[in-house]
Amino acid sequence: MDNLPTLSQTVRLYGLGANKKLGQHFLLDMNVTDMIARLALPLEGVHVAEIGPGPGGLTRSLLKAGAEAVTVIEMDEQFLPALKAIADVSDNRLSIIKGDALSVDIATELGPGKPIKIAANLPYNVGTKMLINWLTADPLFWDQAVLMFQKEVAQRIVAAPGESAYSRLAILAQSVCTCRMAFDVPAKSFSPPPKVDSAVVVLEPLPEAERFSNLKLLGELTRAAFGQRRKMLRKSLKPFAKKYGLDLETWLAAKAVNPTDRPETLPISAFQELAKSVSLSK
């Protein structure tokens, strides 16, 4: 791979352009892509799924870090020749799937036999949706995810109760995984530079017995609560309680939740207990 053109040369050589509609920003700083790849170590004996590789910077870093098998999923045809050039010198360690990662069944495509890790500089416009799809996968098919989001989204994933970024996304992610912010990536690392900085988050699934099982119901509950986050729970959860035939005040009191609380003050465990009680009563 040392004989490949640089990423900047690759962009010029293949006439690559960032598609704003697809939320594309090229990460051309190999120091950053190498740092992301190191977060996914060890790579021996695992299969890495990379989403939206673009010109292939992170792809190169993963292979350089010793990945034995990398499958990239790319929907934009313009990047396929550059990715094929990497595949040609990868000693058969790189496979390419042309398709939309929102509809590709990663577990089926990569097949059984090896633990799966996901690595990606996710497009801004679909990153959150992809993460929720992976969190709610049944069974959970991946063993680690190293993902770059715009910084605001990354903060929402790792936020704790009482923090301004604490939201539905934090509750869903932390009900399935341990989540930590690894490092920030300034906008100047990209071409074209986005208007905001990015950040890399590492997610590692909790032991199966510690994961909250009914993530769909938890998602519905937290969507109702945070849909009106400035409102007290007695107001924001009223439609949810009505849908499930619950007496709101009694339901909240049974789980020691004050109806005058606002959602950003409740710990994750409280939302889980509320969701669990609804599930048990159905």
Rosetta blueprint (number, residue, H / E / L):
1 M L
2 D L
3 N L
4 L L
5 P L
6 T L
7 L H
8 S H
9 Q H
10 T H
11 V H
12 R H
13 L H
14 Y L
15 G L
16 L L
17 G L
18 A L
19 N L
20 K H
21 K H
22 L H
23 G L
24 Q L
25 H L
26 F E
27 L E
28 L L
29 D L
30 M H
31 N H
32 V H
33 T H
34 D H
35 M H
36 I H
37 A H
38 R H
39 L H
40 A L
41 L L
42 P L
43 L L
44 E L
45 G L
46 V L
47 H E
48 V E
49 A E
50 E E
51 I E
52 G L
53 P L
54 G L
55 P L
56 G L
57 G H
58 L H
59 T H
60 R H
61 S H
62 L H
63 L H
64 K H
65 A L
66 G L
67 A L
68 E L
69 A E
70 V E
71 T E
72 V E
73 I E
74 E E
75 M L
76 D L
77 E H
78 Q H
79 F H
80 L H
81 P H
82 A H
83 L H
84 K H
85 A H
86 I H
87 A H
88 D H
89 V L
90 S L
91 D L
92 N L
93 R L
94 L E
95 S E
96 I E
97 I E
98 K E
99 G L
100 D L
101 A L
102 L L
103 S L
104 V L
105 D L
106 I H
107 A H
108 T H
109 E H
110 L H
111 G L
112 P L
113 G L
114 K L
115 P L
116 I E
117 K E
118 I E
119 A E
120 A E
121 N E
122 L L
123 P L
124 Y L
125 N L
126 V L
127 G H
128 T H
129 K H
130 M H
131 L H
132 I H
133 N H
134 W H
135 L H
136 T L
137 A L
138 D L
139 P L
140 L L
141 F L
142 W L
143 D L
144 Q E
145 A E
146 V E
147 L E
148 M E
149 F E
150 Q E
151 K H
152 E H
153 V H
154 A H
155 Q H
156 R H
157 I H
158 V H
159 A L
160 A L
161 P L
162 G L
163 E L
164 S L
165 A L
166 Y L
167 S L
168 R H
169 L H
170 A H
171 I H
172 L H
173 A H
174 Q H
175 S L
176 V L
177 C E
178 T E
179 C E
180 R E
181 M E
182 A E
183 F E
184 D E
185 V E
186 P L
187 A H
188 K H
189 S H
190 F E
191 S E
192 P L
193 P L
194 P L
195 K L
196 V L
197 D L
198 S E
199 A E
200 V E
201 V E
202 V E
203 L E
204 E E
205 P E
206 L L
207 P L
208 E H
209 A H
210 E H
211 R L
212 F L
213 S L
214 N L
215 L H
216 K H
217 L H
218 L H
219 G H
220 E H
221 L H
222 T H
223 R H
224 A H
225 A H
226 F H
227 G H
228 Q L
229 R L
230 R L
231 K L
232 M L
233 L H
234 R H
235 K H
236 S H
237 L L
238 K H
239 P H
240 F H
241 A H
242 K H
243 K H
244 Y L
245 G L
246 L L
247 D L
248 L H
249 E H
250 T H
251 W H
252 L H
253 A H
254 A H
255 K L
256 A L
257 V L
258 N L
259 P L
260 T L
261 D L
262 R L
263 P H
264 E H
265 T H
266 L L
267 P L
268 I H
269 S H
270 A H
271 F H
272 Q H
273 E H
274 L H
275 A H
276 K H
277 S H
278 V H
279 S H
280 L H
281 S H
282 K L
